[in-house]
């Protein structure tokens, strides 16, 4: 896709994400250690995700420009968050998790840093549910 000539700031055009609010200020990474410590990731993620959105594998593959086999190797190596089951034969991926991994790659983070991010994101899934239940007073 060729960027529009009317757009003055191409920094906001990352894989068709132009026009979306930039929430990167919420994620502060301490680069003084080998593996980054993401400050208040749970609070910041819960605040910025708003409503959860699931995306299908084809959309993820298009964002990362990966083959299916490379994509599954990355999941098995902990470099991509695993899918969420939707039914007996259907799965999808959590959009904010995929976008954070993409942002980490664009920022030049190492594989170890991305593995830690993916691990944190997957462990945060249960917290999302618990906070959503509490916020709905269930």
C-alpha positions as CSV (number, residue, x, y, z in Angstrom):
1,X,0.0,0.0,0.0
2,X,1.4,3.3,-1.0
3,X,1.1,6.1,1.6
4,X,-1.1,9.0,0.7
5,X,0.7,12.1,-0.6
6,X,-1.6,14.3,1.5
7,X,-0.2,12.9,4.7
8,X,2.5,15.0,6.2
9,X,3.6,12.8,9.1
10,X,4.4,9.3,7.9
11,X,5.5,8.3,11.4
12,X,1.8,7.6,12.2
13,X,1.5,5.2,9.2
14,X,2.6,1.8,10.5
15,X,0.9,-1.1,8.7
16,X,-2.4,0.8,8.2
17,X,-2.6,2.0,11.8
18,X,-2.7,5.7,10.8
19,X,-5.2,7.7,12.7
20,X,-5.2,5.5,15.8
21,X,-4.4,7.1,19.1
22,X,-0.8,6.7,20.1
23,X,-0.7,5.3,23.6
24,X,3.0,4.6,23.7
25,X,3.5,7.1,26.5
26,X,1.8,4.6,28.8
27,X,4.6,2.0,28.4
28,X,7.8,3.1,30.0
29,X,10.7,0.7,29.5
30,X,13.7,0.7,31.8
31,X,16.7,0.1,29.4
32,X,19.3,-0.1,32.2
33,X,18.7,-3.8,32.5
34,X,19.2,-6.6,29.9
35,X,15.5,-7.4,29.9
36,X,13.2,-4.4,30.1
37,X,11.0,-3.8,33.0
38,X,7.6,-2.6,31.9
39,X,6.4,-0.2,34.5
40,X,2.8,-0.6,35.6
41,X,2.0,-2.7,32.5
42,X,-1.2,-4.1,34.0
43,X,-2.7,-0.7,34.9
44,X,-1.6,0.9,31.7
45,X,-2.8,-1.9,29.5
46,X,-6.2,-2.1,31.2
47,X,-6.6,1.7,30.7
48,X,-5.6,1.8,27.1
49,X,-7.3,-1.3,25.7
50,X,-10.8,-0.2,26.4
51,X,-12.7,-2.8,24.5
52,X,-11.0,-6.1,23.6
53,X,-10.7,-6.8,19.9
54,X,-9.8,-10.1,18.4
55,X,-8.2,-10.4,15.0
56,X,-7.8,-13.4,12.7
57,X,-4.5,-15.0,11.7
58,X,-4.6,-13.6,8.2
59,X,-4.6,-10.0,9.6
60,X,-1.7,-10.8,11.9
61,X,0.3,-12.4,9.0
62,X,-0.4,-9.3,6.9
63,X,0.8,-6.9,9.7
64,X,4.1,-8.8,10.2
65,X,4.6,-9.9,6.6
66,X,5.3,-13.4,7.7
67,X,4.7,-16.9,6.3
68,X,2.4,-19.2,8.2
69,X,5.3,-21.5,9.1
70,X,7.5,-18.6,10.4
71,X,4.5,-17.3,12.4
72,X,4.0,-20.6,14.2
73,X,7.7,-20.9,14.8
74,X,7.6,-17.5,16.5
75,X,4.6,-18.6,18.6
76,X,6.4,-21.8,19.7
77,X,9.6,-19.8,20.6
78,X,7.6,-17.3,22.7
79,X,8.1,-14.4,20.3
80,X,4.4,-14.1,19.5
81,X,1.4,-14.4,21.8
82,X,-0.6,-17.6,21.3
83,X,-4.1,-17.5,19.9
84,X,-7.4,-17.5,21.9
85,X,-9.8,-20.3,21.1
86,X,-13.2,-19.1,19.8
87,X,-14.8,-22.6,19.3
88,X,-13.9,-26.1,18.3
89,X,-12.0,-25.1,15.2
90,X,-11.7,-21.3,15.3
91,X,-9.0,-19.1,16.9
92,X,-8.1,-15.5,17.0
93,X,-5.4,-13.2,18.4
94,X,-5.8,-10.3,20.9
95,X,-5.2,-7.1,18.9
96,X,-3.4,-5.1,21.6
97,X,-1.0,-8.0,22.3
98,X,-0.1,-8.2,18.6
99,X,0.3,-4.4,18.3
100,X,2.6,-4.3,21.3
101,X,4.8,-7.1,19.9
102,X,4.9,-5.2,16.5
103,X,5.8,-2.0,18.4
104,X,8.6,-3.8,20.2
105,X,10.0,-5.2,16.9
106,X,9.8,-1.7,15.3
107,X,11.7,-0.3,18.3
108,X,14.5,-2.8,17.8
109,X,14.0,-4.8,21.0
110,X,15.9,-8.0,21.3
111,X,14.3,-11.5,21.1
112,X,14.8,-11.8,24.9
113,X,13.0,-8.6,25.5
114,X,10.1,-9.6,23.2
115,X,9.9,-13.0,24.9
116,X,9.5,-11.2,28.2
117,X,6.9,-8.9,26.8
118,X,4.9,-11.8,25.4
119,X,5.1,-13.7,28.7
120,X,3.8,-10.6,30.6
121,X,1.0,-10.2,28.1
122,X,-0.1,-13.8,28.3
123,X,-0.1,-13.7,32.1
124,X,-2.1,-10.5,32.1
125,X,-5.0,-12.2,30.3
126,X,-6.5,-13.5,33.5
127,X,-6.2,-10.0,35.1
128,X,-8.1,-8.5,32.2
129,X,-11.0,-10.8,32.9
130,X,-11.0,-10.2,36.7
131,X,-10.9,-6.4,36.2
132,X,-13.7,-6.5,33.6
133,X,-15.9,-8.5,36.0
134,X,-15.2,-6.1,38.8
135,X,-15.9,-3.0,36.6
136,X,-19.2,-4.5,35.6
137,X,-20.0,-5.2,39.3
138,X,-20.7,-8.9,38.5
